[in-house]
Amino acid sequence: MHRHKSSSYARKGHRKEPIMTEALFDVCITKCPRCGKSYADASWYVAEIGSDIDCGVCKNAFNAKKNITDRMLLKFDLDERGRVSGVSLSKSLLP
């Protein structure tokens, strides 16, 4: 009996093309109200918990949730080994 090995390729026409998967990451951009330094953090940490952040530049402690300038969903394209092969903006989450 001949068995086929499982493959990470799908047939499309006569060519074999890799199956791409993706991972999504909900991100918030915040800005230090004192010096203007921008930070990118996971949205669960910023928007959901509302954690305070210590600015690495001016040492000011500020509430990240009150200083969100943007929130978006990033899409990471992954190759057959699970390695990142590309990143793009999937969706803006602020009105």
ABEGO torsion letter per residue (X at the ends): XBBBBBBABBBBEABBBBBBBBBBBBBBBBBBAAAGBBBBBBAAAAAAAGBBBBBAAAGBBBBAAAABABBBBBBBBBBAAGBBABBBBABBABX
